[in-house]
Amino acid sequence: MKFSVLIPTYNRRDVLARTLAAAFAQDFPADEFEVIVAVDGSTDGTVEMLEGLHPRCAFRMINQPNRGLPATRNAAFQAATGDFV
């Protein structure tokens, strides 16, 4: 795995859906990158939307209680397996 794309989010389901559509549409080998979305206690249906996704690349969701942006970034970073984040 070469690249890890980290996306921290909080109550931005619609923006996140558009962002992920663009990330998943990249013309890049699917086995060369992963997308990790860290959800920081969202209450707008973000988790349910993410659970329905099945992209061609590696994809993980981290769902944590609301702890703020730095903690959410750190959670995503700790889950990353790519050589570059």
Rosetta silent file (secondary structure, phi, psi, omega in degrees, C-alpha in Angstrom):
SEQUENCE: MKFSVLIPTYNRRDVLARTLAAAFAQDFPADEFEVIVAVDGSTDGTVEMLEGLHPRCAFRMINQPNRGLPATRNAAFQAATGDFV
SCORE:     score description
SCORE:     0.000 S_00000001
   1 L     0.000  126.247 -177.677    0.000    0.000    0.000 S_00000001
   2 L   -95.926  -44.264 -172.244    1.505    3.292   -1.055 S_00000001
   3 E  -124.778  139.021  171.885   -0.954    6.018   -0.085 S_00000001
   4 E  -116.299  124.395  176.661   -3.402    6.548    2.752 S_00000001
   5 E  -102.026  117.861 -176.862   -6.047    9.232    2.264 S_00000001
   6 E  -106.535  131.060 -179.485   -7.364   10.393    5.636 S_00000001
   7 E  -131.015  100.904  172.587  -10.673   12.214    5.965 S_00000001
   8 E   -80.319  144.179 -178.225  -11.777   13.372    9.413 S_00000001
   9 E  -150.353  152.742  175.205  -15.438   14.422    9.505 S_00000001
  10 L  -149.001  112.249  176.869  -18.180   15.662   11.779 S_00000001
  11 L    51.185   48.550  177.622  -21.778   16.129   10.578 S_00000001
  12 L  -132.093   43.527 -173.587  -20.833   16.731    6.935 S_00000001
  13 H   -52.193  -49.062 -175.237  -22.551   13.763    5.276 S_00000001
  14 H   -67.320  -42.811  177.178  -23.416   15.488    1.991 S_00000001
  15 H   -65.345  -40.803  179.429  -19.999   17.102    1.539 S_00000001
  16 H   -62.930  -40.722  179.335  -18.341   13.825    2.515 S_00000001
  17 H   -60.177  -42.884  178.360  -20.371   11.891   -0.060 S_00000001
  18 H   -67.843  -40.369  179.389  -19.152   14.208   -2.828 S_00000001
  19 H   -62.542  -45.250 -179.323  -15.567   14.079   -1.540 S_00000001
  20 H   -67.103  -37.705  177.496  -15.577   10.277   -1.435 S_00000001
  21 H   -58.262  -41.908  178.225  -17.080   10.020   -4.920 S_00000001
  22 H   -68.598  -42.008  179.991  -14.131   12.046   -6.221 S_00000001
  23 H   -64.170  -42.108 -178.231  -11.589   10.054   -4.204 S_00000001
  24 H   -73.198  -19.666 -178.501  -12.981    6.708   -5.364 S_00000001
  25 L   -88.009    2.356 -178.591  -13.051    7.845   -9.006 S_00000001
  26 L   -59.606  141.809  176.752   -9.293    8.449   -9.140 S_00000001
  27 L   -88.319   72.509 -175.605   -7.480    6.852  -12.061 S_00000001
  28 L  -143.529  141.117 -178.395   -4.982    5.167   -9.769 S_00000001
  29 L   -54.655  128.692 -175.191   -4.517    1.446   -9.111 S_00000001
  30 H   -60.492  -28.210 -178.874   -6.979    0.422   -6.403 S_00000001
  31 H   -85.101    2.869 -179.516   -4.386   -1.665   -4.592 S_00000001
  32 H  -101.005   -6.388 -179.830   -2.057    1.339   -4.250 S_00000001
  33 E  -147.670  157.074  175.734   -4.239    3.473   -1.968 S_00000001
  34 E  -130.445  154.835  175.612   -6.680    3.319    0.888 S_00000001
  35 E  -120.115  126.783  178.515   -9.277    5.763    2.150 S_00000001
  36 E  -120.543  121.069  176.798   -9.859    6.089    5.886 S_00000001
  37 E  -107.364  123.720  176.675  -12.760    8.174    7.149 S_00000001
  38 E  -104.862  115.663 -177.743  -12.718    9.049   10.846 S_00000001
  39 E   -96.963  122.982 -175.192  -16.186   10.029   12.057 S_00000001
  40 E   -99.162   63.435  175.886  -16.126   12.221   15.160 S_00000001
  41 L    73.332   29.606 -179.627  -19.517   11.452   16.711 S_00000001
  42 L   -60.917  145.872  179.795  -21.633   12.576   13.757 S_00000001
  43 L  -122.910   15.695 -174.489  -25.402   12.503   14.236 S_00000001
  44 L  -105.877   15.269 -179.183  -26.487   13.316   10.664 S_00000001
  45 L    91.281    8.915  179.864  -26.474    9.813    9.143 S_00000001
  46 H   -58.659  -47.186 -177.198  -22.819    9.859    8.142 S_00000001
  47 H   -61.219  -44.934 -179.837  -22.112    6.424    9.621 S_00000001
  48 H   -63.314  -39.553  177.162  -25.084    4.833    7.875 S_00000001
  49 H   -62.584  -43.586 -178.322  -24.055    6.366    4.549 S_00000001
  50 H   -67.516  -35.678 -179.776  -20.502    5.064    4.967 S_00000001
  51 H   -63.827  -22.903  179.685  -21.663    1.560    5.897 S_00000001
  52 L   -88.385   -0.695 -177.874  -23.357    1.296    2.499 S_00000001
  53 L   -87.877  143.191  176.641  -20.202    2.040    0.496 S_00000001
  54 L  -141.626   70.861 -177.439  -18.201   -0.651   -1.275 S_00000001
  55 L   -72.805  167.915 -178.938  -15.428    1.106   -3.224 S_00000001
  56 L   -77.302  -21.364  178.741  -12.826   -0.689   -5.317 S_00000001
  57 L   -93.549  170.599  174.738   -9.976    0.518   -3.090 S_00000001
  58 E   -64.063  137.256 -176.139   -9.329   -0.360    0.540 S_00000001
  59 E  -144.746  131.245  176.571  -11.760    1.564    2.725 S_00000001
  60 E  -136.166  147.835  174.483  -12.164    1.852    6.468 S_00000001
  61 E  -119.312  135.504  172.730  -14.346    3.874    8.753 S_00000001
  62 E  -112.886  123.157 -179.848  -13.444    4.768   12.306 S_00000001
  63 E  -115.297  115.531 -177.561  -16.434    5.828   14.376 S_00000001
  64 E  -127.978  158.731  172.165  -15.605    7.476   17.678 S_00000001
  65 L   -61.786  155.654 -178.627  -17.459    9.646   20.198 S_00000001
  66 L   -60.064  115.411 -178.817  -17.026   13.364   19.593 S_00000001
  67 L  -130.372    0.797  178.319  -13.501   14.197   20.760 S_00000001
  68 L    98.289  162.216 -175.041  -12.534   17.046   18.440 S_00000001
  69 H   -59.685  -46.616 -178.970  -10.545   17.405   15.249 S_00000001
  70 H   -58.951  -42.492  179.468   -7.042   16.640   16.603 S_00000001
  71 H   -66.488  -35.100  179.601   -8.195   13.347   18.152 S_00000001
  72 H   -69.276  -43.707  176.084  -10.043   12.435   14.967 S_00000001
  73 H   -59.649  -44.481 -179.175   -6.992   13.120   12.810 S_00000001
  74 H   -63.495  -39.476  178.132   -4.839   11.069   15.151 S_00000001
  75 H   -61.629  -43.619  178.120   -7.264    8.137   15.055 S_00000001
  76 H   -64.985  -43.878 -179.100   -7.188    8.122   11.254 S_00000001
  77 H   -62.054  -41.153  179.256   -3.405    8.432   11.191 S_00000001
  78 H   -65.288  -27.090 -179.650   -2.984    5.500   13.582 S_00000001
  79 H   -85.188  -14.270 -175.639   -5.155    3.331   11.310 S_00000001
  80 L   -67.016  140.931  177.451   -3.197    4.213    8.155 S_00000001
  81 L  -118.846   -1.706 -178.731   -1.095    1.517    6.533 S_00000001
  82 L   -74.572  161.881  175.807    0.250    3.440    3.551 S_00000001
  83 L   -73.496  -28.755  179.614    3.829    4.538    3.061 S_00000001
  84 E  -126.964  138.334 -179.412    2.566    8.099    2.508 S_00000001
  85 L  -114.908    0.000    0.000   -0.314    9.778    4.311 S_00000001
